[in-house]
Amino acid sequence: MSVIPRILKLDAGGLPVEWVDWREAVSLYFTDKIAWEAGTEKILLRGGRSRDTGIRSELSIDSIIAVRDRSHRFARNLVPTLTRRELFHRDGGLCMYCGTHLSFSQMQIEHVVPRSKGGEHAWRNVVSTCEPCNRYKDDRTPEQAGMKLLALPYEPNLAEWLILANRRILADQQAFLERLAPRRVRVAS
Ligand SMILES: [Zn+2]
């Protein structure tokens, strides 16, 4: 059952809240919490056969569902959690100094302004790097180390974070979230 895509949950205002797995989506359907459906894809779940009728139960769930409560999570502009995996995807799996393709296990988290110099552990101050670049840069700023960032670190909004957080995102879910993501030009000056 692990191949079933995750469902994008919206609040009653139509703004994204979170990914839910199919079990949670099913329970929202059965408890009548769904206000409307907004996806173009349907996920067909097949249950067991009825002992009486021999008919197999089926439920079609939508790829994007809006629930009745308002979460205001998106509107409140909450900063999404900084996690290693989402950072790796934000930076395209590249070392932000030398451009080497990294595997997830090779990737290191680098503080652009070192923590010892007051740099924060926050989206705008961290990038993915390879081990040699991280070691070479050490406890210096990029200027001090004579290194240039390939792209500027940014703080994703919730829509971008939801895109980064789901590697098996469906096309309609991606399109929905992209409309809420700011256009970014990621070229370091
Ligand atoms: Zn590197």
Backbone and ligand atoms as CSV (ligand in chain L), in Angstrom:
chain,resi,resn,atom,element,x,y,z
A,1,MET,N,N,0.828,-1.205,0.000
A,1,MET,CA,C,0.000,0.000,0.000
A,1,MET,C,C,0.864,1.258,0.000
A,2,SER,N,N,2.195,1.107,0.098
A,2,SER,CA,C,3.060,2.277,0.237
A,2,SER,C,C,3.123,3.106,-1.052
A,3,VAL,N,N,2.655,2.570,-2.170
A,3,VAL,CA,C,2.723,3.321,-3.424
A,3,VAL,C,C,1.558,4.297,-3.578
A,4,ILE,N,N,0.616,4.281,-2.670
A,4,ILE,CA,C,-0.506,5.218,-2.779
A,4,ILE,C,C,0.005,6.635,-2.515
A,5,PRO,N,N,-0.246,7.558,-3.426
A,5,PRO,CA,C,0.274,8.919,-3.232
A,5,PRO,C,C,-0.335,9.580,-1.999
A,6,ARG,N,N,0.371,10.574,-1.514
A,6,ARG,CA,C,-0.178,11.334,-0.397
A,6,ARG,C,C,-1.196,12.351,-0.926
A,7,ILE,N,N,-2.105,12.722,-0.050
A,7,ILE,CA,C,-3.206,13.595,-0.432
A,7,ILE,C,C,-2.917,14.989,0.119
A,8,LEU,N,N,-3.120,15.986,-0.713
A,8,LEU,CA,C,-2.907,17.370,-0.270
A,8,LEU,C,C,-4.176,17.874,0.414
A,9,LYS,N,N,-4.015,18.238,1.680
A,9,LYS,CA,C,-5.162,18.717,2.448
A,9,LYS,C,C,-5.165,20.249,2.475
A,10,LEU,N,N,-6.313,20.825,2.168
A,10,LEU,CA,C,-6.504,22.282,2.209
A,10,LEU,C,C,-7.442,22.621,3.357
A,11,ASP,N,N,-7.405,23.870,3.794
A,11,ASP,CA,C,-8.395,24.292,4.785
A,11,ASP,C,C,-9.632,24.827,4.060
A,12,ALA,N,N,-10.601,25.285,4.848
A,12,ALA,CA,C,-11.864,25.719,4.253
A,12,ALA,C,C,-11.696,26.971,3.394
A,13,GLY,N,N,-10.571,27.662,3.565
A,13,GLY,CA,C,-10.305,28.821,2.726
A,13,GLY,C,C,-9.563,28.456,1.447
A,14,GLY,N,N,-9.310,27.172,1.247
A,14,GLY,CA,C,-8.648,26.719,0.026
A,14,GLY,C,C,-7.137,26.838,0.055
A,15,LEU,N,N,-6.587,27.067,1.245
A,15,LEU,CA,C,-5.125,27.172,1.341
A,15,LEU,C,C,-4.534,25.864,1.866
A,16,PRO,N,N,-3.321,25.551,1.421
A,16,PRO,CA,C,-2.739,24.256,1.789
A,16,PRO,C,C,-2.434,24.153,3.283
A,17,VAL,N,N,-2.575,22.960,3.812
A,17,VAL,CA,C,-2.285,22.715,5.228
A,17,VAL,C,C,-1.154,21.708,5.373
A,18,GLU,N,N,-1.337,20.537,4.772
A,18,GLU,CA,C,-0.349,19.473,4.968
A,18,GLU,C,C,-0.645,18.324,4.014
A,19,TRP,N,N,0.308,17.369,3.978
A,19,TRP,CA,C,0.080,16.094,3.306
A,19,TRP,C,C,-0.546,15.136,4.301
A,20,VAL,N,N,-1.525,14.384,3.836
A,20,VAL,CA,C,-2.052,13.326,4.693
A,20,VAL,C,C,-1.943,12.014,3.934
A,21,ASP,N,N,-1.818,10.928,4.668
A,21,ASP,CA,C,-1.757,9.648,3.965
A,21,ASP,C,C,-3.176,9.155,3.700
A,22,TRP,N,N,-3.297,8.105,2.913
A,22,TRP,CA,C,-4.625,7.685,2.463
A,22,TRP,C,C,-5.527,7.276,3.623
A,23,ARG,N,N,-4.941,6.763,4.704
A,23,ARG,CA,C,-5.782,6.344,5.837
A,23,ARG,C,C,-6.481,7.541,6.448
A,24,GLU,N,N,-5.703,8.629,6.589
A,24,GLU,CA,C,-6.296,9.822,7.172
A,24,GLU,C,C,-7.345,10.417,6.229
A,25,ALA,N,N,-7.040,10.367,4.930
A,25,ALA,CA,C,-8.004,10.870,3.946
A,25,ALA,C,C,-9.304,10.073,4.019
A,26,VAL,N,N,-9.187,8.766,4.125
A,26,VAL,CA,C,-10.383,7.917,4.206
A,26,VAL,C,C,-11.208,8.299,5.430
A,27,SER,N,N,-10.538,8.534,6.538
A,27,SER,CA,C,-11.304,8.867,7.738
A,27,SER,C,C,-11.968,10.237,7.607
A,28,LEU,N,N,-11.347,11.147,6.874
A,28,LEU,CA,C,-12.001,12.444,6.630
A,28,LEU,C,C,-13.256,12.264,5.764
A,29,TYR,N,N,-13.175,11.358,4.802
A,29,TYR,CA,C,-14.367,11.070,3.981
A,29,TYR,C,C,-15.470,10.447,4.836
A,30,PHE,N,N,-15.101,9.484,5.657
A,30,PHE,CA,C,-16.128,8.759,6.416
A,30,PHE,C,C,-16.739,9.605,7.527
A,31,THR,N,N,-15.989,10.608,7.998
A,31,THR,CA,C,-16.545,11.456,9.052
A,31,THR,C,C,-17.128,12.735,8.463
A,32,ASP,N,N,-17.260,12.746,7.148
A,32,ASP,CA,C,-17.930,13.853,6.461
A,32,ASP,C,C,-17.233,15.192,6.698
A,33,LYS,N,N,-15.918,15.187,6.718
A,33,LYS,CA,C,-15.166,16.426,6.954
A,33,LYS,C,C,-14.783,17.117,5.649
A,34,ILE,N,N,-15.014,16.452,4.527
A,34,ILE,CA,C,-14.565,17.019,3.254
A,34,ILE,C,C,-15.536,18.107,2.791
A,35,ALA,N,N,-15.020,19.303,2.580
A,35,ALA,CA,C,-15.869,20.399,2.104
A,35,ALA,C,C,-15.970,20.353,0.577
A,36,TRP,N,N,-14.847,20.170,-0.091
A,36,TRP,CA,C,-14.867,19.992,-1.533
A,36,TRP,C,C,-13.572,19.323,-1.970
A,37,GLU,N,N,-13.571,18.923,-3.223
A,37,GLU,CA,C,-12.385,18.286,-3.790
A,37,GLU,C,C,-11.818,19.210,-4.864
A,38,ALA,N,N,-10.506,19.279,-4.966
A,38,ALA,CA,C,-9.923,20.254,-5.881
A,38,ALA,C,C,-8.914,19.651,-6.841
A,39,GLY,N,N,-8.750,18.342,-6.808
A,39,GLY,CA,C,-7.759,17.714,-7.677
A,39,GLY,C,C,-8.349,17.310,-9.011
A,40,THR,N,N,-7.480,16.872,-9.890
A,40,THR,CA,C,-7.966,16.318,-11.158
A,40,THR,C,C,-7.671,14.822,-11.200
A,41,GLU,N,N,-7.058,14.319,-10.140
A,41,GLU,CA,C,-6.746,12.894,-10.102
A,41,GLU,C,C,-7.543,12.222,-8.996
A,42,LYS,N,N,-7.939,11.001,-9.261
A,42,LYS,CA,C,-8.654,10.209,-8.254
A,42,LYS,C,C,-7.795,9.015,-7.892
A,43,ILE,N,N,-7.830,8.681,-6.632
A,43,ILE,CA,C,-7.092,7.511,-6.186
A,43,ILE,C,C,-8.116,6.485,-5.723
A,44,LEU,N,N,-8.107,5.364,-6.389
A,44,LEU,CA,C,-9.105,4.343,-6.108
A,44,LEU,C,C,-8.542,3.355,-5.097
A,45,LEU,N,N,-9.238,3.267,-3.972
A,45,LEU,CA,C,-8.830,2.322,-2.936
A,45,LEU,C,C,-9.785,1.145,-2.955
A,46,ARG,N,N,-9.229,-0.037,-2.904
A,46,ARG,CA,C,-10.082,-1.223,-2.902
A,46,ARG,C,C,-9.985,-1.900,-1.551
A,47,GLY,N,N,-11.140,-2.162,-0.992
A,47,GLY,CA,C,-11.181,-2.844,0.303
A,47,GLY,C,C,-11.423,-4.328,0.114
A,48,GLY,N,N,-11.890,-4.947,1.164
A,48,GLY,CA,C,-12.146,-6.394,1.088
A,48,GLY,C,C,-13.498,-6.681,0.463
A,49,ARG,N,N,-13.753,-7.941,0.218
A,49,ARG,CA,C,-15.055,-8.331,-0.332
A,49,ARG,C,C,-16.054,-8.528,0.792
A,50,SER,N,N,-17.271,-8.099,0.529
A,50,SER,CA,C,-18.335,-8.330,1.492
A,50,SER,C,C,-18.642,-9.823,1.541
A,51,ARG,N,N,-18.792,-10.362,2.753
A,51,ARG,CA,C,-19.068,-11.785,2.893
A,51,ARG,C,C,-20.468,-12.117,2.361
A,52,ASP,N,N,-21.367,-11.134,2.476
A,52,ASP,CA,C,-22.760,-11.388,2.054
A,52,ASP,C,C,-22.917,-11.285,0.549
A,53,THR,N,N,-22.376,-10.237,-0.005
A,53,THR,CA,C,-22.662,-9.976,-1.418
A,53,THR,C,C,-21.510,-10.387,-2.333
A,54,GLY,N,N,-20.333,-10.549,-1.778
A,54,GLY,CA,C,-19.170,-10.854,-2.613
A,54,GLY,C,C,-18.654,-9.631,-3.360
A,55,ILE,N,N,-19.262,-8.482,-3.104
A,55,ILE,CA,C,-18.842,-7.264,-3.808
A,55,ILE,C,C,-17.673,-6.619,-3.064
A,56,ARG,N,N,-16.718,-6.200,-3.824
A,56,ARG,CA,C,-15.531,-5.579,-3.265
A,56,ARG,C,C,-15.843,-4.102,-2.975
A,57,SER,N,N,-15.481,-3.637,-1.782
A,57,SER,CA,C,-15.741,-2.226,-1.479
A,57,SER,C,C,-14.678,-1.357,-2.137
A,58,GLU,N,N,-15.082,-0.188,-2.567
A,58,GLU,CA,C,-14.164,0.730,-3.230
A,58,GLU,C,C,-14.435,2.135,-2.732
A,59,LEU,N,N,-13.404,2.918,-2.660
A,59,LEU,CA,C,-13.595,4.332,-2.338
A,59,LEU,C,C,-12.638,5.118,-3.222
A,60,SER,N,N,-13.181,6.141,-3.839
A,60,SER,CA,C,-12.360,6.983,-4.684
A,60,SER,C,C,-12.056,8.258,-3.903
A,61,ILE,N,N,-10.781,8.504,-3.655
A,61,ILE,CA,C,-10.426,9.733,-2.942
A,61,ILE,C,C,-9.720,10.680,-3.905
A,62,ASP,N,N,-9.925,11.956,-3.659
A,62,ASP,CA,C,-9.372,12.970,-4.542
A,62,ASP,C,C,-7.937,13.288,-4.127
A,63,SER,N,N,-7.125,13.717,-5.084
A,63,SER,CA,C,-5.724,14.025,-4.781
A,63,SER,C,C,-5.565,15.306,-3.956
A,64,ILE,N,N,-6.593,16.188,-4.011
A,64,ILE,CA,C,-6.570,17.431,-3.222
A,64,ILE,C,C,-7.936,17.569,-2.543
A,65,ILE,N,N,-7.935,17.612,-1.231
A,65,ILE,CA,C,-9.209,17.697,-0.517
A,65,ILE,C,C,-9.208,18.896,0.426
A,66,ALA,N,N,-10.325,19.588,0.474
A,66,ALA,CA,C,-10.465,20.708,1.413
A,66,ALA,C,C,-11.349,20.249,2.559
A,67,VAL,N,N,-10.907,20.525,3.781
A,67,VAL,CA,C,-11.692,20.153,4.961
A,67,VAL,C,C,-12.420,21.377,5.498
A,68,ARG,N,N,-13.358,21.123,6.395
A,68,ARG,CA,C,-14.249,22.221,6.795
A,68,ARG,C,C,-13.581,23.244,7.707
A,69,ASP,N,N,-12.573,22.864,8.467
A,69,ASP,CA,C,-12.003,23.886,9.380
A,69,ASP,C,C,-11.018,24.796,8.659
A,70,ARG,N,N,-10.837,25.931,9.261
A,70,ARG,CA,C,-9.839,26.872,8.751
A,70,ARG,C,C,-8.579,26.717,9.578
A,71,SER,N,N,-7.458,26.543,8.906
A,71,SER,CA,C,-6.241,26.350,9.690
A,71,SER,C,C,-5.443,27.646,9.794
A,72,HIS,N,N,-5.549,28.478,8.774
A,72,HIS,CA,C,-4.775,29.735,8.727
A,72,HIS,C,C,-3.273,29.483,8.748
A,73,ARG,N,N,-2.903,28.233,8.556
A,73,ARG,CA,C,-1.478,27.917,8.646
A,73,ARG,C,C,-0.707,28.658,7.561
A,74,PHE,N,N,-1.264,28.629,6.359
A,74,PHE,CA,C,-0.602,29.310,5.252
A,74,PHE,C,C,-0.658,30.825,5.447
A,75,ALA,N,N,-1.847,31.304,5.797
A,75,ALA,CA,C,-2.042,32.745,5.938
A,75,ALA,C,C,-1.185,33.319,7.065
A,76,ARG,N,N,-0.959,32.519,8.094
A,76,ARG,CA,C,-0.145,33.004,9.224
A,76,ARG,C,C,1.323,33.107,8.851
A,77,ASN,N,N,1.640,32.590,7.664
A,77,ASN,CA,C,3.008,32.730,7.188
A,77,ASN,C,C,4.020,32.054,8.091
A,78,LEU,N,N,3.653,30.917,8.608
A,78,LEU,CA,C,4.565,30.190,9.487
A,78,LEU,C,C,5.791,29.748,8.700
A,79,VAL,N,N,6.916,29.816,9.332
A,79,VAL,CA,C,8.141,29.365,8.677
A,79,VAL,C,C,8.191,27.839,8.753
A,80,PRO,N,N,8.283,27.180,7.592
A,80,PRO,CA,C,8.334,25.721,7.625
A,80,PRO,C,C,9.601,25.231,8.328
A,81,THR,N,N,9.478,24.101,8.971
A,81,THR,CA,C,10.596,23.515,9.700
A,81,THR,C,C,11.793,23.307,8.773
A,82,LEU,N,N,12.951,23.683,9.260
A,82,LEU,CA,C,14.182,23.440,8.507
A,82,LEU,C,C,14.610,22.001,8.743
A,83,THR,N,N,14.532,21.214,7.702
A,83,THR,CA,C,14.926,19.820,7.827
A,83,THR,C,C,15.964,19.501,6.765
A,84,ARG,N,N,16.778,18.525,7.073
A,84,ARG,CA,C,17.864,18.128,6.186
A,84,ARG,C,C,17.332,17.726,4.804
A,85,ARG,N,N,16.283,16.928,4.788
A,85,ARG,CA,C,15.775,16.417,3.512
A,85,ARG,C,C,15.223,17.545,2.627
A,86,GLU,N,N,14.455,18.431,3.216
A,86,GLU,CA,C,13.875,19.517,2.420
A,86,GLU,C,C,14.954,20.509,1.976
A,87,LEU,N,N,15.975,20.690,2.814
A,87,LEU,CA,C,17.098,21.543,2.418
A,87,LEU,C,C,17.831,20.933,1.216
A,88,PHE,N,N,18.047,19.643,1.281
A,88,PHE,CA,C,18.702,18.924,0.178
A,88,PHE,C,C,17.919,19.152,-1.124
A,89,HIS,N,N,16.617,19.041,-1.060
A,89,HIS,CA,C,15.809,19.225,-2.271
A,89,HIS,C,C,15.733,20.692,-2.689
A,90,ARG,N,N,15.700,21.598,-1.710
A,90,ARG,CA,C,15.701,23.024,-2.065
A,90,ARG,C,C,16.924,23.352,-2.912
A,91,ASP,N,N,18.071,22.796,-2.552
A,91,ASP,CA,C,19.309,23.102,-3.257
A,91,ASP,C,C,19.582,22.140,-4.411
A,92,GLY,N,N,18.576,21.392,-4.796
A,92,GLY,CA,C,18.656,20.556,-5.992
A,92,GLY,C,C,19.663,19.426,-5.892
A,93,GLY,N,N,20.026,19.060,-4.654
A,93,GLY,CA,C,20.992,17.976,-4.478
A,93,GLY,C,C,22.397,18.365,-4.895
A,94,LEU,N,N,22.673,19.679,-4.913
A,94,LEU,CA,C,23.994,20.154,-5.343
A,94,LEU,C,C,24.744,20.786,-4.178
A,95,CYS,N,N,26.068,20.730,-4.248
A,95,CYS,CA,C,26.886,21.545,-3.355
A,95,CYS,C,C,26.738,22.987,-3.828
A,96,MET,N,N,26.354,23.879,-2.937
A,96,MET,CA,C,26.091,25.266,-3.330
A,96,MET,C,C,27.371,26.073,-3.548
A,97,TYR,N,N,28.531,25.451,-3.376
A,97,TYR,CA,C,29.786,26.139,-3.691
A,97,TYR,C,C,30.420,25.617,-4.981
A,98,CYS,N,N,30.534,24.295,-5.108
A,98,CYS,CA,C,31.238,23.780,-6.287
A,98,CYS,C,C,30.301,23.146,-7.310
A,99,GLY,N,N,29.033,22.962,-6.946
A,99,GLY,CA,C,28.072,22.441,-7.909
A,99,GLY,C,C,28.070,20.935,-8.080
A,100,THR,N,N,28.856,20.240,-7.265
A,100,THR,CA,C,28.881,18.771,-7.339
A,100,THR,C,C,27.514,18.195,-6.974
A,101,HIS,N,N,27.108,17.174,-7.724
A,101,HIS,CA,C,25.899,16.436,-7.363
A,101,HIS,C,C,26.178,15.598,-6.126
A,102,LEU,N,N,25.318,15.694,-5.160
A,102,LEU,CA,C,25.520,14.975,-3.903
A,102,LEU,C,C,24.455,13.905,-3.739
A,103,SER,N,N,24.829,12.818,-3.104
A,103,SER,CA,C,23.794,11.908,-2.638
A,103,SER,C,C,23.324,12.458,-1.289
A,104,PHE,N,N,22.164,11.998,-0.871
A,104,PHE,CA,C,21.618,12.533,0.381
A,104,PHE,C,C,22.570,12.274,1.548
A,105,SER,N,N,23.232,11.122,1.537
A,105,SER,CA,C,24.113,10.807,2.660
A,105,SER,C,C,25.412,11.619,2.620
A,106,GLN,N,N,25.795,12.071,1.408
A,106,GLN,CA,C,27.026,12.884,1.296
A,106,GLN,C,C,26.792,14.335,1.714
A,107,MET,N,N,25.568,14.787,1.589
A,107,MET,CA,C,25.277,16.203,1.781
A,107,MET,C,C,25.549,16.650,3.216
A,108,GLN,N,N,26.186,17.815,3.320
A,108,GLN,CA,C,26.412,18.398,4.640
A,108,GLN,C,C,25.692,19.734,4.717
A,109,ILE,N,N,25.292,20.082,5.923
A,109,ILE,CA,C,24.604,21.366,6.129
A,109,ILE,C,C,25.654,22.401,6.511
A,110,GLU,N,N,25.699,23.474,5.731
A,110,GLU,CA,C,26.735,24.492,5.931
A,110,GLU,C,C,26.062,25.809,6.317
A,111,HIS,N,N,26.584,26.442,7.366
A,111,HIS,CA,C,26.075,27.756,7.760
A,111,HIS,C,C,26.885,28.818,7.031
A,112,VAL,N,N,26.222,29.604,6.185
A,112,VAL,CA,C,26.913,30.585,5.347
A,112,VAL,C,C,27.674,31.561,6.242
A,113,VAL,N,N,26.958,32.195,7.160
A,113,VAL,CA,C,27.641,32.928,8.229
A,113,VAL,C,C,27.799,31.917,9.365
A,114,PRO,N,N,29.033,31.592,9.727
A,114,PRO,CA,C,29.239,30.530,10.719
A,114,PRO,C,C,28.511,30.824,12.034
A,115,ARG,N,N,28.102,29.766,12.676
A,115,ARG,CA,C,27.376,29.937,13.937
A,115,ARG,C,C,28.242,30.660,14.954
A,116,SER,N,N,29.553,30.439,14.897
A,116,SER,CA,C,30.464,31.103,15.836
A,116,SER,C,C,30.487,32.616,15.617
A,117,LYS,N,N,30.057,33.057,14.413
A,117,LYS,CA,C,30.018,34.495,14.124
A,117,LYS,C,C,28.584,35.008,14.159
A,118,GLY,N,N,27.734,34.291,14.848
A,118,GLY,CA,C,26.357,34.757,15.042
A,118,GLY,C,C,25.397,34.316,13.954
A,119,GLY,N,N,25.854,33.463,13.027
A,119,GLY,CA,C,24.955,32.983,11.981
A,119,GLY,C,C,23.874,32.074,12.548
A,120,GLU,N,N,22.676,32.238,12.055
A,120,GLU,CA,C,21.557,31.460,12.576
A,120,GLU,C,C,21.448,30.108,11.899
A,121,HIS,N,N,20.837,29.172,12.609
A,121,HIS,CA,C,20.456,27.908,11.980
A,121,HIS,C,C,19.050,28.111,11.419
A,122,ALA,N,N,19.011,28.729,10.240
A,122,ALA,CA,C,17.728,29.101,9.644
A,122,ALA,C,C,17.861,28.989,8.129
A,123,TRP,N,N,16.724,28.833,7.457
A,123,TRP,CA,C,16.713,28.619,6.005
A,123,TRP,C,C,17.613,29.594,5.243
A,124,ARG,N,N,17.601,30.872,5.655
A,124,ARG,CA,C,18.325,31.891,4.885
A,124,ARG,C,C,19.825,31.852,5.132
A,125,ASN,N,N,20.250,31.015,6.068
A,125,ASN,CA,C,21.685,30.967,6.373
A,125,ASN,C,C,22.280,29.578,6.220
A,126,VAL,N,N,21.543,28.655,5.618
A,126,VAL,CA,C,22.109,27.317,5.439
A,126,VAL,C,C,22.032,26.889,3.972
A,127,VAL,N,N,23.043,26.151,3.564
A,127,VAL,CA,C,23.069,25.580,2.217
A,127,VAL,C,C,23.590,24.146,2.304
A,128,SER,N,N,23.311,23.398,1.239
A,128,SER,CA,C,23.879,22.051,1.098
A,128,SER,C,C,25.295,22.183,0.566
A,129,THR,N,N,26.212,21.397,1.103
A,129,THR,CA,C,27.567,21.388,0.545
A,129,THR,C,C,28.130,19.973,0.538
A,130,CYS,N,N,29.185,19.823,-0.242
A,130,CYS,CA,C,29.959,18.594,-0.179
A,130,CYS,C,C,30.908,18.703,1.019
A,131,GLU,N,N,31.480,17.596,1.374
A,131,GLU,CA,C,32.366,17.575,2.542
A,131,GLU,C,C,33.636,18.408,2.311
A,132,PRO,N,N,34.302,18.288,1.139
A,132,PRO,CA,C,35.525,19.096,0.947
A,132,PRO,C,C,35.266,20.605,1.024
A,133,CYS,N,N,34.182,21.098,0.404
A,133,CYS,CA,C,33.883,22.540,0.472
A,133,CYS,C,C,33.594,22.966,1.906
A,134,ASN,N,N,32.846,22.130,2.604
A,134,ASN,CA,C,32.496,22.462,3.984
A,134,ASN,C,C,33.764,22.527,4.838
A,135,ARG,N,N,34.638,21.589,4.619
A,135,ARG,CA,C,35.882,21.537,5.398
A,135,ARG,C,C,36.783,22.719,5.047
A,136,TYR,N,N,36.862,23.042,3.738
A,136,TYR,CA,C,37.718,24.139,3.305
A,136,TYR,C,C,37.198,25.484,3.835
A,137,LYS,N,N,35.906,25.677,3.751
A,137,LYS,CA,C,35.341,26.972,4.178
A,137,LYS,C,C,35.503,27.160,5.681
A,138,ASP,N,N,35.299,26.066,6.386
A,138,ASP,CA,C,35.540,26.043,7.828
A,138,ASP,C,C,34.757,27.129,8.553
A,139,ASP,N,N,35.406,27.841,9.428
A,139,ASP,CA,C,34.714,28.787,10.289
A,139,ASP,C,C,34.779,30.206,9.719
A,140,ARG,N,N,34.647,30.311,8.387
A,140,ARG,CA,C,34.797,31.612,7.737
A,140,ARG,C,C,33.530,31.966,6.972
A,141,THR,N,N,33.359,33.227,6.674
A,141,THR,CA,C,32.279,33.621,5.770
A,141,THR,C,C,32.746,33.292,4.349
A,142,PRO,N,N,31.819,33.264,3.383
A,142,PRO,CA,C,32.237,32.987,2.000
A,142,PRO,C,C,33.275,34.003,1.508
A,143,GLU,N,N,33.124,35.254,1.898
A,143,GLU,CA,C,34.072,36.286,1.484
A,143,GLU,C,C,35.468,35.988,2.034
A,144,GLN,N,N,35.513,35.672,3.296
A,144,GLN,CA,C,36.804,35.366,3.928
A,144,GLN,C,C,37.466,34.148,3.280
A,145,ALA,N,N,36.622,33.190,2.873
A,145,ALA,CA,C,37.172,31.963,2.284
A,145,ALA,C,C,37.380,32.094,0.787
A,146,GLY,N,N,36.939,33.232,0.202
A,146,GLY,CA,C,37.056,33.413,-1.236
A,146,GLY,C,C,36.164,32.448,-2.011
A,147,MET,N,N,35.014,32.107,-1.420
A,147,MET,CA,C,34.098,31.163,-2.076
A,147,MET,C,C,32.820,31.897,-2.449
A,148,LYS,N,N,32.213,31.429,-3.542
A,148,LYS,CA,C,30.996,32.087,-4.016
A,148,LYS,C,C,29.842,31.099,-4.016
A,149,LEU,N,N,28.720,31.552,-3.514
A,149,LEU,CA,C,27.527,30.703,-3.542
A,149,LEU,C,C,26.958,30.640,-4.956
A,150,LEU,N,N,26.558,29.458,-5.377
A,150,LEU,CA,C,25.939,29.317,-6.697
A,150,LEU,C,C,24.516,29.856,-6.695
A,151,ALA,N,N,23.874,29.811,-5.567
A,151,ALA,CA,C,22.505,30.317,-5.451
A,151,ALA,C,C,22.300,30.773,-4.018
A,152,LEU,N,N,21.456,31.760,-3.865
A,152,LEU,CA,C,21.241,32.299,-2.531
A,152,LEU,C,C,20.259,31.433,-1.762
A,153,PRO,N,N,20.563,31.193,-0.502
A,153,PRO,CA,C,19.614,30.412,0.307
A,153,PRO,C,C,18.326,31.205,0.550
A,154,TYR,N,N,17.201,30.544,0.523
A,154,TYR,CA,C,15.935,31.229,0.784
A,154,TYR,C,C,15.078,30.395,1.720
A,155,GLU,N,N,14.115,31.094,2.280
A,155,GLU,CA,C,13.180,30.425,3.172
A,155,GLU,C,C,11.938,30.072,2.368
A,156,PRO,N,N,11.646,28.791,2.188
A,156,PRO,CA,C,10.473,28.440,1.390
A,156,PRO,C,C,9.185,28.838,2.116
A,157,ASN,N,N,8.162,29.218,1.365
A,157,ASN,CA,C,6.877,29.364,2.038
A,157,ASN,C,C,6.249,27.978,2.153
A,158,LEU,N,N,5.087,27.908,2.781
A,158,LEU,CA,C,4.515,26.591,3.055
A,158,LEU,C,C,4.253,25.810,1.772
A,159,ALA,N,N,3.796,26.505,0.719
A,159,ALA,CA,C,3.510,25.808,-0.543
A,159,ALA,C,C,4.784,25.203,-1.125
A,160,GLU,N,N,5.855,25.974,-1.125
A,160,GLU,CA,C,7.135,25.451,-1.634
A,160,GLU,C,C,7.636,24.304,-0.771
A,161,TRP,N,N,7.450,24.456,0.530
A,161,TRP,CA,C,7.926,23.422,1.443
A,161,TRP,C,C,7.160,22.124,1.201
A,162,LEU,N,N,5.861,22.237,0.953
A,162,LEU,CA,C,5.059,21.035,0.686
A,162,LEU,C,C,5.521,20.365,-0.609
A,163,ILE,N,N,5.915,21.176,-1.591
A,163,ILE,CA,C,6.468,20.592,-2.832
A,163,ILE,C,C,7.767,19.849,-2.514
A,164,LEU,N,N,8.626,20.494,-1.730
A,164,LEU,CA,C,9.922,19.879,-1.399
A,164,LEU,C,C,9.757,18.609,-0.565
A,165,ALA,N,N,8.683,18.586,0.222
A,165,ALA,CA,C,8.523,17.505,1.201
A,165,ALA,C,C,7.910,16.249,0.605
A,166,ASN,N,N,7.458,16.304,-0.634
A,166,ASN,CA,C,6.807,15.126,-1.218
A,166,ASN,C,C,7.477,14.770,-2.532
A,167,ARG,N,N,8.240,13.704,-2.524
A,167,ARG,CA,C,8.973,13.328,-3.741
A,167,ARG,C,C,8.102,12.586,-4.737
A,168,ARG,N,N,6.899,12.209,-4.333
A,168,ARG,CA,C,6.021,11.534,-5.297
A,168,ARG,C,C,4.757,12.371,-5.496
A,169,ILE,N,N,4.976,13.642,-5.681
A,169,ILE,CA,C,3.874,14.584,-5.828
A,169,ILE,C,C,3.189,14.357,-7.179
A,170,LEU,N,N,1.874,14.465,-7.207
A,170,LEU,CA,C,1.123,14.313,-8.456
A,170,LEU,C,C,1.112,15.642,-9.210
A,171,ALA,N,N,0.924,15.574,-10.509
A,171,ALA,CA,C,1.006,16.784,-11.345
A,171,ALA,C,C,0.002,17.845,-10.906
A,172,ASP,N,N,-1.219,17.437,-10.570
A,172,ASP,CA,C,-2.219,18.450,-10.190
A,172,ASP,C,C,-1.885,19.073,-8.832
A,173,GLN,N,N,-1.299,18.275,-7.939
A,173,GLN,CA,C,-0.899,18.813,-6.631
A,173,GLN,C,C,0.238,19.826,-6.803
A,174,GLN,N,N,1.188,19.462,-7.658
A,174,GLN,CA,C,2.324,20.352,-7.928
A,174,GLN,C,C,1.836,21.678,-8.528
A,175,ALA,N,N,0.934,21.573,-9.492
A,175,ALA,CA,C,0.419,22.785,-10.152
A,175,ALA,C,C,-0.326,23.655,-9.147
A,176,PHE,N,N,-1.109,23.026,-8.280
A,176,PHE,CA,C,-1.860,23.782,-7.278
A,176,PHE,C,C,-0.899,24.556,-6.366
A,177,LEU,N,N,0.136,23.887,-5.881
A,177,LEU,CA,C,1.069,24.517,-4.940
A,177,LEU,C,C,1.943,25.564,-5.621
A,178,GLU,N,N,2.291,25.306,-6.875
A,178,GLU,CA,C,3.150,26.269,-7.580
A,178,GLU,C,C,2.477,27.624,-7.733
A,179,ARG,N,N,1.162,27.619,-7.816
A,179,ARG,CA,C,0.460,28.907,-7.918
A,179,ARG,C,C,0.636,29.739,-6.653
A,180,LEU,N,N,0.953,29.084,-5.533
A,180,LEU,CA,C,1.110,29.790,-4.258
A,180,LEU,C,C,2.577,30.004,-3.890
A,181,ALA,N,N,3.457,29.574,-4.776
A,181,ALA,CA,C,4.885,29.710,-4.500
A,181,ALA,C,C,5.406,30.962,-5.197
A,182,PRO,N,N,6.217,31.751,-4.504
A,182,PRO,CA,C,6.764,32.938,-5.155
A,182,PRO,C,C,7.715,32.558,-6.287
A,183,ARG,N,N,7.764,33.397,-7.301
A,183,ARG,CA,C,8.751,33.171,-8.371
A,183,ARG,C,C,10.119,33.530,-7.818
A,184,ARG,N,N,11.067,32.659,-8.042
A,184,ARG,CA,C,12.397,32.932,-7.504
A,184,ARG,C,C,13.424,32.878,-8.614
A,185,VAL,N,N,14.304,33.823,-8.553
A,185,VAL,CA,C,15.470,33.769,-9.433
A,185,VAL,C,C,16.644,33.480,-8.528
A,186,ARG,N,N,17.180,32.286,-8.658
A,186,ARG,CA,C,18.173,31.853,-7.685
A,186,ARG,C,C,19.588,32.036,-8.205
A,187,VAL,N,N,19.940,33.260,-8.479
A,187,VAL,CA,C,21.311,33.507,-8.922
A,187,VAL,C,C,22.000,34.355,-7.871
A,188,ALA,N,N,23.108,33.884,-7.415
A,188,ALA,CA,C,23.850,34.651,-6.413
A,188,ALA,C,C,24.486,35.864,-7.075
A,189,SER,N,N,24.513,36.960,-6.362
A,189,SER,CA,C,25.086,38.172,-6.961
A,189,SER,C,C,26.593,38.180,-6.747
L,1,ZN,ZN,ZN,31.520,21.446,-2.955
